[in-house]
Amino acid sequence: MSVTTSLRYDEVAVGDELPELAILLSRSLIVATAIASRDYQDVHHDPGLAVERGSPDIFMNILTTNGFVGRFITDWAGPDAVLKSVKIRLGAPNYPGDTMTMTGRVTNKDGGVIEVELRGANSLGDHVTGTVSLELP
């Protein structure tokens, strides 16, 4: 769900839950986003070499994960949001055929800055966890 208007700072409260974002992890998505972010490591596009290196299949790169984190926040906050800080940690890989579901909630609001704690999980567990700080008008 993308919004065309931005949330305003005074419309957000600590404890607010962000709408879930479910992302189908197709093979094409994983390969295309790796190539688009100029990450040519074979584990992101070559299943045979990924298996040789010990992975059951290709997997999503961190740049794509970071992009989805930004999308998750801005889909909720709107186009006037300014991301001030993105701090993420990777966990379980995102493999083709799975779904990553992103959830989040507002954990702090102070001095014009909102902090959101987020989680992106797949069938193996948490793929990404972290916090994003943003400013709203």
N, CA, C and O atoms as CSV, one atom per row, in Angstrom:
chain,resi,resn,atom,element,x,y,z
A,1,MET,N,N,0.839,-1.184,0.000
A,1,MET,CA,C,0.000,0.000,0.000
A,1,MET,C,C,0.876,1.237,0.000
A,1,MET,O,O,1.521,1.521,1.009
A,2,SER,N,N,0.923,1.963,-1.066
A,2,SER,CA,C,1.649,3.213,-1.123
A,2,SER,C,C,0.676,4.356,-0.862
A,2,SER,O,O,-0.481,4.317,-1.281
A,3,VAL,N,N,1.160,5.357,-0.175
A,3,VAL,CA,C,0.324,6.523,0.099
A,3,VAL,C,C,0.803,7.679,-0.753
A,3,VAL,O,O,1.981,7.761,-1.101
A,4,THR,N,N,-0.105,8.564,-1.084
A,4,THR,CA,C,0.284,9.728,-1.879
A,4,THR,C,C,0.476,10.950,-1.006
A,4,THR,O,O,1.043,11.945,-1.456
A,5,THR,N,N,0.017,10.896,0.229
A,5,THR,CA,C,0.256,11.974,1.170
A,5,THR,C,C,1.056,11.424,2.341
A,5,THR,O,O,0.969,10.243,2.679
A,6,SER,N,N,1.826,12.297,2.943
A,6,SER,CA,C,2.664,11.865,4.054
A,6,SER,C,C,1.927,11.980,5.367
A,6,SER,O,O,1.068,12.840,5.560
A,7,LEU,N,N,2.292,11.083,6.262
A,7,LEU,CA,C,1.854,11.247,7.640
A,7,LEU,C,C,2.478,12.525,8.182
A,7,LEU,O,O,3.506,12.985,7.686
A,8,ARG,N,N,1.857,13.083,9.190
A,8,ARG,CA,C,2.438,14.231,9.878
A,8,ARG,C,C,2.940,13.748,11.232
A,8,ARG,O,O,2.408,12.795,11.799
A,9,TYR,N,N,3.950,14.402,11.732
A,9,TYR,CA,C,4.583,14.021,12.993
A,9,TYR,C,C,3.550,13.882,14.109
A,9,TYR,O,O,3.603,12.938,14.899
A,10,ASP,N,N,2.609,14.828,14.170
A,10,ASP,CA,C,1.621,14.811,15.262
A,10,ASP,C,C,0.558,13.722,15.093
A,10,ASP,O,O,-0.250,13.517,15.999
A,11,GLU,N,N,0.538,13.014,13.947
A,11,GLU,CA,C,-0.407,11.919,13.717
A,11,GLU,C,C,0.141,10.561,14.171
A,11,GLU,O,O,-0.576,9.561,14.142
A,12,VAL,N,N,1.398,10.526,14.584
A,12,VAL,CA,C,2.064,9.266,14.926
A,12,VAL,C,C,2.236,9.190,16.434
A,12,VAL,O,O,2.581,10.181,17.078
A,13,ALA,N,N,1.992,8.000,17.000
A,13,ALA,CA,C,2.153,7.789,18.442
A,13,ALA,C,C,3.032,6.558,18.684
A,13,ALA,O,O,3.042,5.614,17.894
A,14,VAL,N,N,3.759,6.596,19.785
A,14,VAL,CA,C,4.530,5.427,20.195
A,14,VAL,C,C,3.563,4.261,20.364
A,14,VAL,O,O,2.500,4.405,20.968
A,15,GLY,N,N,3.942,3.112,19.825
A,15,GLY,CA,C,3.085,1.933,19.867
A,15,GLY,C,C,2.311,1.694,18.583
A,15,GLY,O,O,1.782,0.601,18.383
A,16,ASP,N,N,2.232,2.693,17.703
A,16,ASP,CA,C,1.548,2.502,16.426
A,16,ASP,C,C,2.194,1.351,15.657
A,16,ASP,O,O,3.418,1.245,15.581
A,17,GLU,N,N,1.341,0.488,15.089
A,17,GLU,CA,C,1.815,-0.627,14.268
A,17,GLU,C,C,1.769,-0.215,12.804
A,17,GLU,O,O,0.799,0.399,12.359
A,18,LEU,N,N,2.811,-0.548,12.057
A,18,LEU,CA,C,2.828,-0.289,10.629
A,18,LEU,C,C,2.084,-1.407,9.904
A,18,LEU,O,O,2.075,-2.542,10.379
A,19,PRO,N,N,1.458,-1.110,8.760
A,19,PRO,CA,C,0.804,-2.165,7.987
A,19,PRO,C,C,1.841,-3.179,7.499
A,19,PRO,O,O,2.932,-2.806,7.069
A,20,GLU,N,N,1.492,-4.447,7.570
A,20,GLU,CA,C,2.394,-5.496,7.083
A,20,GLU,C,C,2.662,-5.324,5.592
A,20,GLU,O,O,1.818,-4.839,4.839
A,21,LEU,N,N,3.863,-5.735,5.192
A,21,LEU,CA,C,4.225,-5.773,3.781
A,21,LEU,C,C,4.741,-7.176,3.484
A,21,LEU,O,O,5.777,-7.581,4.012
A,22,ALA,N,N,4.027,-7.916,2.644
A,22,ALA,CA,C,4.442,-9.264,2.254
A,22,ALA,C,C,5.100,-9.202,0.880
A,22,ALA,O,O,4.528,-8.662,-0.068
A,23,ILE,N,N,6.299,-9.755,0.781
A,23,ILE,CA,C,7.063,-9.718,-0.463
A,23,ILE,C,C,7.331,-11.152,-0.915
A,23,ILE,O,O,8.039,-11.904,-0.245
A,24,LEU,N,N,6.755,-11.520,-2.064
A,24,LEU,CA,C,7.000,-12.832,-2.643
A,24,LEU,C,C,8.426,-12.848,-3.179
A,24,LEU,O,O,8.804,-11.991,-3.978
A,25,LEU,N,N,9.206,-13.811,-2.745
A,25,LEU,CA,C,10.621,-13.881,-3.101
A,25,LEU,C,C,10.811,-14.783,-4.320
A,25,LEU,O,O,11.213,-15.941,-4.204
A,26,SER,N,N,10.518,-14.233,-5.463
A,26,SER,CA,C,10.691,-15.011,-6.695
A,26,SER,C,C,12.169,-15.042,-7.076
A,26,SER,O,O,12.949,-14.179,-6.672
A,27,ARG,N,N,12.529,-16.033,-7.845
A,27,ARG,CA,C,13.898,-16.134,-8.361
A,27,ARG,C,C,14.243,-14.887,-9.179
A,27,ARG,O,O,15.342,-14.344,-9.065
A,28,SER,N,N,13.302,-14.444,-9.999
A,28,SER,CA,C,13.533,-13.249,-10.826
A,28,SER,C,C,13.790,-12.017,-9.969
A,28,SER,O,O,14.677,-11.222,-10.280
A,29,LEU,N,N,13.026,-11.850,-8.894
A,29,LEU,CA,C,13.224,-10.704,-8.003
A,29,LEU,C,C,14.627,-10.734,-7.403
A,29,LEU,O,O,15.318,-9.715,-7.389
A,30,ILE,N,N,15.046,-11.879,-6.916
A,30,ILE,CA,C,16.359,-11.984,-6.268
A,30,ILE,C,C,17.483,-11.702,-7.267
A,30,ILE,O,O,18.420,-10.968,-6.955
A,31,VAL,N,N,17.393,-12.276,-8.452
A,31,VAL,CA,C,18.435,-12.064,-9.460
A,31,VAL,C,C,18.426,-10.619,-9.954
A,31,VAL,O,O,19.473,-9.972,-9.995
A,32,ALA,N,N,17.256,-10.112,-10.328
A,32,ALA,CA,C,17.164,-8.763,-10.895
A,32,ALA,C,C,17.638,-7.690,-9.928
A,32,ALA,O,O,18.322,-6.749,-10.330
A,33,THR,N,N,17.280,-7.825,-8.654
A,33,THR,CA,C,17.683,-6.792,-7.694
A,33,THR,C,C,19.175,-6.874,-7.377
A,33,THR,O,O,19.805,-5.851,-7.108
A,34,ALA,N,N,19.745,-8.076,-7.405
A,34,ALA,CA,C,21.199,-8.188,-7.219
A,34,ALA,C,C,21.929,-7.504,-8.376
A,34,ALA,O,O,22.860,-6.727,-8.163
A,35,ILE,N,N,21.498,-7.802,-9.590
A,35,ILE,CA,C,22.144,-7.199,-10.761
A,35,ILE,C,C,21.920,-5.687,-10.779
A,35,ILE,O,O,22.840,-4.927,-11.082
A,36,ALA,N,N,20.702,-5.249,-10.454
A,36,ALA,CA,C,20.399,-3.811,-10.448
A,36,ALA,C,C,21.259,-3.059,-9.436
A,36,ALA,O,O,21.586,-1.891,-9.646
A,37,SER,N,N,21.624,-3.714,-8.351
A,37,SER,CA,C,22.458,-3.059,-7.340
A,37,SER,C,C,23.946,-3.344,-7.569
A,37,SER,O,O,24.784,-3.076,-6.708
A,38,ARG,N,N,24.253,-3.890,-8.742
A,38,ARG,CA,C,25.626,-4.177,-9.167
A,38,ARG,C,C,26.338,-5.172,-8.260
A,38,ARG,O,O,27.555,-5.114,-8.087
A,39,ASP,N,N,25.576,-6.070,-7.694
A,39,ASP,CA,C,26.146,-7.138,-6.879
A,39,ASP,C,C,26.180,-8.387,-7.751
A,39,ASP,O,O,25.178,-9.088,-7.890
A,40,TYR,N,N,27.331,-8.652,-8.328
A,40,TYR,CA,C,27.469,-9.749,-9.271
A,40,TYR,C,C,27.976,-11.036,-8.619
A,40,TYR,O,O,28.387,-11.958,-9.323
A,41,GLN,N,N,27.953,-11.113,-7.293
A,41,GLN,CA,C,28.374,-12.341,-6.631
A,41,GLN,C,C,27.476,-13.483,-7.082
A,41,GLN,O,O,26.251,-13.365,-7.091
A,42,ASP,N,N,28.106,-14.585,-7.453
A,42,ASP,CA,C,27.365,-15.704,-8.039
A,42,ASP,C,C,26.294,-16.286,-7.121
A,42,ASP,O,O,25.318,-16.849,-7.616
A,43,VAL,N,N,26.440,-16.171,-5.817
A,43,VAL,CA,C,25.447,-16.744,-4.894
A,43,VAL,C,C,24.092,-16.041,-4.995
A,43,VAL,O,O,23.106,-16.516,-4.431
A,44,HIS,N,N,24.037,-14.917,-5.706
A,44,HIS,CA,C,22.783,-14.182,-5.867
A,44,HIS,C,C,22.121,-14.431,-7.222
A,44,HIS,O,O,21.015,-13.948,-7.464
A,45,HIS,N,N,22.788,-15.185,-8.113
A,45,HIS,CA,C,22.168,-15.412,-9.425
A,45,HIS,C,C,22.463,-16.779,-10.043
A,45,HIS,O,O,21.796,-17.151,-11.009
A,46,ASP,N,N,23.414,-17.530,-9.540
A,46,ASP,CA,C,23.770,-18.814,-10.146
A,46,ASP,C,C,23.494,-19.952,-9.162
A,46,ASP,O,O,24.285,-20.177,-8.246
A,47,PRO,N,N,22.376,-20.677,-9.341
A,47,PRO,CA,C,22.018,-21.729,-8.382
A,47,PRO,C,C,23.097,-22.796,-8.217
A,47,PRO,O,O,23.359,-23.242,-7.100
A,48,GLY,N,N,23.719,-23.205,-9.309
A,48,GLY,CA,C,24.748,-24.240,-9.224
A,48,GLY,C,C,25.935,-23.807,-8.385
A,48,GLY,O,O,26.415,-24.571,-7.547
A,49,LEU,N,N,26.412,-22.595,-8.599
A,49,LEU,CA,C,27.550,-22.096,-7.819
A,49,LEU,C,C,27.153,-21.801,-6.371
A,49,LEU,O,O,27.961,-21.965,-5.457
A,50,ALA,N,N,25.915,-21.368,-6.167
A,50,ALA,CA,C,25.448,-21.147,-4.789
A,50,ALA,C,C,25.489,-22.461,-4.019
A,50,ALA,O,O,25.922,-22.495,-2.868
A,51,VAL,N,N,25.038,-23.542,-4.653
A,51,VAL,CA,C,25.052,-24.863,-4.012
A,51,VAL,C,C,26.491,-25.307,-3.760
A,51,VAL,O,O,26.795,-25.842,-2.694
A,52,GLU,N,N,27.378,-25.091,-4.730
A,52,GLU,CA,C,28.798,-25.428,-4.543
A,52,GLU,C,C,29.389,-24.724,-3.328
A,52,GLU,O,O,30.261,-25.268,-2.651
A,53,ARG,N,N,28.915,-23.524,-3.056
A,53,ARG,CA,C,29.434,-22.727,-1.936
A,53,ARG,C,C,28.704,-23.026,-0.622
A,53,ARG,O,O,28.960,-22.378,0.393
A,54,GLY,N,N,27.791,-24.012,-0.644
A,54,GLY,CA,C,27.168,-24.460,0.595
A,54,GLY,C,C,25.761,-23.969,0.862
A,54,GLY,O,O,25.187,-24.270,1.908
A,55,SER,N,N,25.198,-23.215,-0.070
A,55,SER,CA,C,23.829,-22.720,0.094
A,55,SER,C,C,22.868,-23.644,-0.655
A,55,SER,O,O,23.241,-24.201,-1.687
A,56,PRO,N,N,21.642,-23.820,-0.161
A,56,PRO,CA,C,20.696,-24.657,-0.899
A,56,PRO,C,C,20.209,-24.026,-2.206
A,56,PRO,O,O,19.661,-24.724,-3.059
A,57,ASP,N,N,20.401,-22.722,-2.372
A,57,ASP,CA,C,19.933,-22.016,-3.567
A,57,ASP,C,C,20.532,-20.612,-3.535
A,57,ASP,O,O,21.247,-20.251,-2.600
A,58,ILE,N,N,20.228,-19.823,-4.571
A,58,ILE,CA,C,20.607,-18.412,-4.538
A,58,ILE,C,C,19.866,-17.732,-3.400
A,58,ILE,O,O,18.869,-18.259,-2.907
A,59,PHE,N,N,20.347,-16.558,-2.974
A,59,PHE,CA,C,19.669,-15.830,-1.907
A,59,PHE,C,C,19.807,-14.328,-2.115
A,59,PHE,O,O,20.715,-13.858,-2.801
A,60,MET,N,N,18.892,-13.593,-1.510
A,60,MET,CA,C,18.818,-12.137,-1.654
A,60,MET,C,C,20.048,-11.462,-1.058
A,60,MET,O,O,20.585,-11.901,-0.041
A,61,ASN,N,N,20.488,-10.379,-1.716
A,61,ASN,CA,C,21.626,-9.623,-1.186
A,61,ASN,C,C,21.169,-8.538,-0.206
A,61,ASN,O,O,19.994,-8.176,-0.163
A,62,ILE,N,N,22.115,-8.034,0.569
A,62,ILE,CA,C,21.791,-7.063,1.624
A,62,ILE,C,C,21.308,-5.733,1.043
A,62,ILE,O,O,20.495,-5.050,1.666
A,63,LEU,N,N,21.794,-5.361,-0.133
A,63,LEU,CA,C,21.341,-4.098,-0.723
A,63,LEU,C,C,19.851,-4.149,-1.050
A,63,LEU,O,O,19.140,-3.160,-0.880
A,64,THR,N,N,19.387,-5.293,-1.516
A,64,THR,CA,C,17.957,-5.456,-1.784
A,64,THR,C,C,17.159,-5.415,-0.489
A,64,THR,O,O,16.119,-4.762,-0.410
A,65,THR,N,N,17.651,-6.112,0.517
A,65,THR,CA,C,16.984,-6.077,1.829
A,65,THR,C,C,16.873,-4.644,2.321
A,65,THR,O,O,15.811,-4.223,2.780
A,66,ASN,N,N,17.956,-3.897,2.229
A,66,ASN,CA,C,17.950,-2.500,2.685
A,66,ASN,C,C,16.935,-1.682,1.890
A,66,ASN,O,O,16.254,-0.825,2.454
A,67,GLY,N,N,16.831,-1.936,0.603
A,67,GLY,CA,C,15.840,-1.245,-0.218
A,67,GLY,C,C,14.414,-1.555,0.213
A,67,GLY,O,O,13.566,-0.664,0.251
A,68,PHE,N,N,14.149,-2.826,0.539
A,68,PHE,CA,C,12.818,-3.184,1.014
A,68,PHE,C,C,12.517,-2.576,2.381
A,68,PHE,O,O,11.366,-2.248,2.669
A,69,VAL,N,N,13.523,-2.425,3.214
A,69,VAL,CA,C,13.334,-1.738,4.493
A,69,VAL,C,C,12.895,-0.297,4.237
A,69,VAL,O,O,11.939,0.180,4.848
A,70,GLY,N,N,13.589,0.393,3.338
A,70,GLY,CA,C,13.205,1.760,3.000
A,70,GLY,C,C,11.804,1.847,2.424
A,70,GLY,O,O,11.038,2.746,2.771
A,71,ARG,N,N,11.468,0.914,1.545
A,71,ARG,CA,C,10.113,0.894,0.961
A,71,ARG,C,C,9.061,0.685,2.050
A,71,ARG,O,O,8.033,1.362,2.064
A,72,PHE,N,N,9.322,-0.254,2.959
A,72,PHE,CA,C,8.378,-0.549,4.035
A,72,PHE,C,C,8.069,0.719,4.840
A,72,PHE,O,O,6.911,1.010,5.137
A,73,ILE,N,N,9.111,1.457,5.184
A,73,ILE,CA,C,8.921,2.673,5.984
A,73,ILE,C,C,8.230,3.762,5.169
A,73,ILE,O,O,7.297,4.394,5.665
A,74,THR,N,N,8.660,3.994,3.942
A,74,THR,CA,C,8.078,5.096,3.167
A,74,THR,C,C,6.684,4.771,2.640
A,74,THR,O,O,5.889,5.685,2.419
A,75,ASP,N,N,6.366,3.485,2.431
A,75,ASP,CA,C,4.975,3.141,2.092
A,75,ASP,C,C,4.039,3.580,3.210
A,75,ASP,O,O,2.922,4.028,2.951
A,76,TRP,N,N,4.491,3.453,4.444
A,76,TRP,CA,C,3.688,3.850,5.605
A,76,TRP,C,C,3.726,5.359,5.818
A,76,TRP,O,O,2.685,5.987,6.008
A,77,ALA,N,N,4.912,5.937,5.789
A,77,ALA,CA,C,5.085,7.335,6.182
A,77,ALA,C,C,4.763,8.327,5.078
A,77,ALA,O,O,4.350,9.452,5.360
A,78,GLY,N,N,4.945,7.928,3.824
A,78,GLY,CA,C,4.648,8.813,2.711
A,78,GLY,C,C,5.884,9.452,2.103
A,78,GLY,O,O,6.991,9.323,2.626
A,79,PRO,N,N,5.676,10.142,0.993
A,79,PRO,CA,C,6.800,10.665,0.205
A,79,PRO,C,C,7.569,11.814,0.854
A,79,PRO,O,O,8.679,12.121,0.419
A,80,ASP,N,N,7.020,12.450,1.870
A,80,ASP,CA,C,7.743,13.548,2.522
A,80,ASP,C,C,8.607,13.077,3.688
A,80,ASP,O,O,9.296,13.884,4.311
A,81,ALA,N,N,8.578,11.788,3.987
A,81,ALA,CA,C,9.413,11.250,5.067
A,81,ALA,C,C,10.882,11.340,4.669
A,81,ALA,O,O,11.242,11.127,3.512
A,82,VAL,N,N,11.712,11.656,5.641
A,82,VAL,CA,C,13.160,11.693,5.442
A,82,VAL,C,C,13.775,10.653,6.373
A,82,VAL,O,O,13.711,10.781,7.595
A,83,LEU,N,N,14.371,9.623,5.775
A,83,LEU,CA,C,15.033,8.604,6.579
A,83,LEU,C,C,16.361,9.167,7.076
A,83,LEU,O,O,17.211,9.573,6.284
A,84,LYS,N,N,16.523,9.185,8.377
A,84,LYS,CA,C,17.726,9.746,8.986
A,84,LYS,C,C,18.758,8.679,9.320
A,84,LYS,O,O,19.963,8.929,9.280
A,85,SER,N,N,18.268,7.471,9.653
A,85,SER,CA,C,19.163,6.394,10.061
A,85,SER,C,C,18.485,5.062,9.792
A,85,SER,O,O,17.310,4.876,10.109
A,86,VAL,N,N,19.236,4.134,9.204
A,86,VAL,CA,C,18.756,2.775,8.970
A,86,VAL,C,C,19.805,1.834,9.545
A,86,VAL,O,O,20.943,1.797,9.079
A,87,LYS,N,N,19.409,1.073,10.565
A,87,LYS,CA,C,20.318,0.125,11.208
A,87,LYS,C,C,19.673,-1.246,11.152
A,87,LYS,O,O,18.673,-1.501,11.823
A,88,ILE,N,N,20.256,-2.136,10.340
A,88,ILE,CA,C,19.668,-3.460,10.176
A,88,ILE,C,C,20.695,-4.549,10.435
A,88,ILE,O,O,21.904,-4.341,10.336
A,89,ARG,N,N,20.167,-5.710,10.768
A,89,ARG,CA,C,20.980,-6.912,10.953
A,89,ARG,C,C,20.307,-8.047,10.186
A,89,ARG,O,O,19.096,-8.246,10.283
A,90,LEU,N,N,21.107,-8.783,9.425
A,90,LEU,CA,C,20.581,-9.913,8.673
A,90,LEU,C,C,20.584,-11.176,9.512
A,90,LEU,O,O,21.418,-11.353,10.400
A,91,GLY,N,N,19.635,-12.048,9.210
A,91,GLY,CA,C,19.540,-13.346,9.865
A,91,GLY,C,C,19.382,-14.431,8.825
A,91,GLY,O,O,20.295,-14.669,8.035
A,92,ALA,N,N,18.237,-15.095,8.810
A,92,ALA,CA,C,17.964,-16.194,7.876
A,92,ALA,C,C,17.948,-15.674,6.443
A,92,ALA,O,O,17.401,-14.602,6.186
A,93,PRO,N,N,18.538,-16.414,5.505
A,93,PRO,CA,C,18.521,-15.971,4.108
A,93,PRO,C,C,17.119,-15.945,3.521
A,93,PRO,O,O,16.231,-16.674,3.961
A,94,ASN,N,N,16.936,-15.091,2.518
A,94,ASN,CA,C,15.721,-15.066,1.709
A,94,ASN,C,C,15.975,-15.879,0.455
A,94,ASN,O,O,16.737,-15.466,-0.418
A,95,TYR,N,N,15.328,-17.051,0.366
A,95,TYR,CA,C,15.472,-17.939,-0.787
A,95,TYR,C,C,14.269,-17.822,-1.708
A,95,TYR,O,O,13.186,-17.437,-1.267
A,96,PRO,N,N,14.448,-18.152,-2.991
A,96,PRO,CA,C,13.320,-18.138,-3.930
A,96,PRO,C,C,12.196,-19.062,-3.469
A,96,PRO,O,O,12.438,-20.129,-2.904
A,97,GLY,N,N,10.966,-18.626,-3.722
A,97,GLY,CA,C,9.790,-19.423,-3.406
A,97,GLY,C,C,9.209,-19.155,-2.031
A,97,GLY,O,O,8.134,-19.661,-1.707
A,98,ASP,N,N,9.897,-18.371,-1.218
A,98,ASP,CA,C,9.416,-18.038,0.118
A,98,ASP,C,C,8.745,-16.664,0.066
A,98,ASP,O,O,8.681,-16.044,-0.996
A,99,THR,N,N,8.257,-16.199,1.186
A,99,THR,CA,C,7.696,-14.855,1.327
A,99,THR,C,C,8.319,-14.206,2.541
A,99,THR,O,O,8.422,-14.831,3.596
A,100,MET,N,N,8.733,-12.962,2.404
A,100,MET,CA,C,9.205,-12.194,3.545
A,100,MET,C,C,8.083,-11.242,3.944
A,100,MET,O,O,7.591,-10.470,3.121
A,101,THR,N,N,7.685,-11.303,5.204
A,101,THR,CA,C,6.650,-10.403,5.713
A,101,THR,C,C,7.290,-9.408,6.657
A,101,THR,O,O,7.914,-9.782,7.650
A,102,MET,N,N,7.126,-8.127,6.331
A,102,MET,CA,C,7.713,-7.058,7.139
A,102,MET,C,C,6.655,-6.493,8.076
A,102,MET,O,O,5.521,-6.229,7.677
A,103,THR,N,N,7.052,-6.315,9.330
A,103,THR,CA,C,6.206,-5.720,10.354
A,103,THR,C,C,7.025,-4.678,11.102
A,103,THR,O,O,8.256,-4.703,11.074
A,104,GLY,N,N,6.338,-3.772,11.764
A,104,GLY,CA,C,7.050,-2.757,12.529
A,104,GLY,C,C,6.122,-2.001,13.452
A,104,GLY,O,O,4.898,-2.043,13.329
A,105,ARG,N,N,6.758,-1.303,14.388
A,105,ARG,CA,C,5.975,-0.449,15.288
A,105,ARG,C,C,6.829,0.731,15.715
A,105,ARG,O,O,8.057,0.651,15.759
A,106,VAL,N,N,6.159,1.817,16.025
A,106,VAL,CA,C,6.831,3.037,16.487
A,106,VAL,C,C,7.269,2.811,17.924
A,106,VAL,O,O,6.454,2.480,18.785
A,107,THR,N,N,8.554,2.991,18.180
A,107,THR,CA,C,9.095,2.752,19.519
A,107,THR,C,C,9.524,4.019,20.238
A,107,THR,O,O,9.702,4.014,21.456
A,108,ASN,N,N,9.692,5.107,19.489
A,108,ASN,CA,C,10.115,6.350,20.130
A,108,ASN,C,C,9.713,7.530,19.248
A,108,ASN,O,O,9.639,7.417,18.024
A,109,LYS,N,N,9.460,8.649,19.890
A,109,LYS,CA,C,9.089,9.885,19.199
A,109,LYS,C,C,9.617,11.023,20.046
A,109,LYS,O,O,9.137,11.259,21.155
A,110,ASP,N,N,10.619,11.737,19.515
A,110,ASP,CA,C,11.256,12.770,20.320
A,110,ASP,C,C,11.941,13.790,19.416
A,110,ASP,O,O,12.682,13.424,18.503
A,111,GLY,N,N,11.693,15.053,19.671
A,111,GLY,CA,C,12.390,16.122,18.975
A,111,GLY,C,C,12.241,16.102,17.468
A,111,GLY,O,O,13.177,16.453,16.749
A,112,GLY,N,N,11.090,15.702,16.982
A,112,GLY,CA,C,10.852,15.683,15.551
A,112,GLY,C,C,11.295,14.398,14.858
A,112,GLY,O,O,11.119,14.253,13.648
A,113,VAL,N,N,11.862,13.473,15.611
A,113,VAL,CA,C,12.347,12.208,15.034
A,113,VAL,C,C,11.497,11.057,15.555
A,113,VAL,O,O,11.192,10.982,16.746
A,114,ILE,N,N,11.122,10.170,14.654
A,114,ILE,CA,C,10.345,8.976,14.987
A,114,ILE,C,C,11.245,7.772,14.780
A,114,ILE,O,O,11.971,7.689,13.789
A,115,GLU,N,N,11.194,6.840,15.722
A,115,GLU,CA,C,11.960,5.610,15.572
A,115,GLU,C,C,11.003,4.441,15.402
A,115,GLU,O,O,10.037,4.294,16.151
A,116,VAL,N,N,11.290,3.616,14.405
A,116,VAL,CA,C,10.485,2.432,14.111
A,116,VAL,C,C,11.370,1.199,14.255
A,116,VAL,O,O,12.455,1.123,13.679
A,117,GLU,N,N,10.890,0.247,15.027
A,117,GLU,CA,C,11.543,-1.058,15.113
A,117,GLU,C,C,10.877,-1.961,14.086
A,117,GLU,O,O,9.650,-1.992,13.991
A,118,LEU,N,N,11.679,-2.702,13.311
A,118,LEU,CA,C,11.092,-3.505,12.251
A,118,LEU,C,C,11.653,-4.918,12.239
A,118,LEU,O,O,12.697,-5.218,12.818
A,119,ARG,N,N,10.903,-5.769,11.548
A,119,ARG,CA,C,11.269,-7.177,11.394
A,119,ARG,C,C,10.773,-7.640,10.038
A,119,ARG,O,O,9.642,-7.349,9.650
A,120,GLY,N,N,11.619,-8.360,9.319
A,120,GLY,CA,C,11.227,-9.012,8.076
A,120,GLY,C,C,11.492,-10.497,8.241
A,120,GLY,O,O,12.646,-10.912,8.350
A,121,ALA,N,N,10.432,-11.306,8.262
A,121,ALA,CA,C,10.582,-12.733,8.546
A,121,ALA,C,C,10.122,-13.574,7.365
A,121,ALA,O,O,9.216,-13.197,6.623
A,122,ASN,N,N,10.775,-14.728,7.210
A,122,ASN,CA,C,10.370,-15.713,6.208
A,122,ASN,C,C,10.133,-17.045,6.925
A,122,ASN,O,O,10.092,-17.080,8.155
A,123,SER,N,N,9.979,-18.125,6.183
A,123,SER,CA,C,9.669,-19.414,6.808
A,123,SER,C,C,10.816,-19.954,7.666
A,123,SER,O,O,10.603,-20.852,8.481
A,124,LEU,N,N,12.014,-19.424,7.496
A,124,LEU,CA,C,13.173,-19.859,8.286
A,124,LEU,C,C,13.360,-19.039,9.561
A,124,LEU,O,O,14.115,-19.440,10.447
A,125,GLY,N,N,12.682,-17.898,9.663
A,125,GLY,CA,C,12.833,-17.024,10.831
A,125,GLY,C,C,13.025,-15.585,10.401
A,125,GLY,O,O,12.557,-15.174,9.339
A,126,ASP,N,N,13.713,-14.826,11.230
A,126,ASP,CA,C,13.947,-13.412,10.940
A,126,ASP,C,C,15.036,-13.261,9.880
A,126,ASP,O,O,16.174,-13.690,10.071
A,127,HIS,N,N,14.667,-12.646,8.765
A,127,HIS,CA,C,15.653,-12.322,7.733
A,127,HIS,C,C,16.354,-11.020,8.078
A,127,HIS,O,O,17.571,-10.902,7.935
A,128,VAL,N,N,15.577,-10.039,8.535
A,128,VAL,CA,C,16.147,-8.742,8.877
A,128,VAL,C,C,15.441,-8.195,10.112
A,128,VAL,O,O,14.224,-8.313,10.248
A,129,THR,N,N,16.213,-7.599,11.002
A,129,THR,CA,C,15.681,-6.870,12.146
A,129,THR,C,C,16.429,-5.550,12.222
A,129,THR,O,O,17.560,-5.441,11.747
A,130,GLY,N,N,15.800,-4.551,12.816
A,130,GLY,CA,C,16.508,-3.296,12.949
A,130,GLY,C,C,15.607,-2.144,13.334
A,130,GLY,O,O,14.444,-2.314,13.700
A,131,THR,N,N,16.194,-0.964,13.235
A,131,THR,CA,C,15.475,0.273,13.543
A,131,THR,C,C,15.738,1.305,12.446
A,131,THR,O,O,16.810,1.353,11.843
A,132,VAL,N,N,14.720,2.120,12.218
A,132,VAL,CA,C,14.823,3.231,11.274
A,132,VAL,C,C,14.373,4.486,11.998
A,132,VAL,O,O,13.327,4.502,12.646
A,133,SER,N,N,15.164,5.530,11.882
A,133,SER,CA,C,14.780,6.841,12.409
A,133,SER,C,C,14.401,7.723,11.215
A,133,SER,O,O,15.086,7.739,10.192
A,134,LEU,N,N,13.297,8.455,11.371
A,134,LEU,CA,C,12.834,9.289,10.286
A,134,LEU,C,C,12.220,10.566,10.810
A,134,LEU,O,O,11.812,10.659,11.967
A,135,GLU,N,N,12.166,11.550,9.927
A,135,GLU,CA,C,11.484,12.802,10.220
A,135,GLU,C,C,10.270,12.924,9.323
A,135,GLU,O,O,10.294,12.535,8.156
A,136,LEU,N,N,9.212,13.471,9.890
A,136,LEU,CA,C,7.994,13.749,9.146
A,136,LEU,C,C,7.676,15.226,9.257
A,136,LEU,O,O,8.075,15.880,10.220
A,137,PRO,N,N,6.956,15.759,8.271
A,137,PRO,CA,C,6.580,17.180,8.349
A,137,PRO,C,C,5.647,17.441,9.530
A,137,PRO,O,O,5.231,18.579,9.749
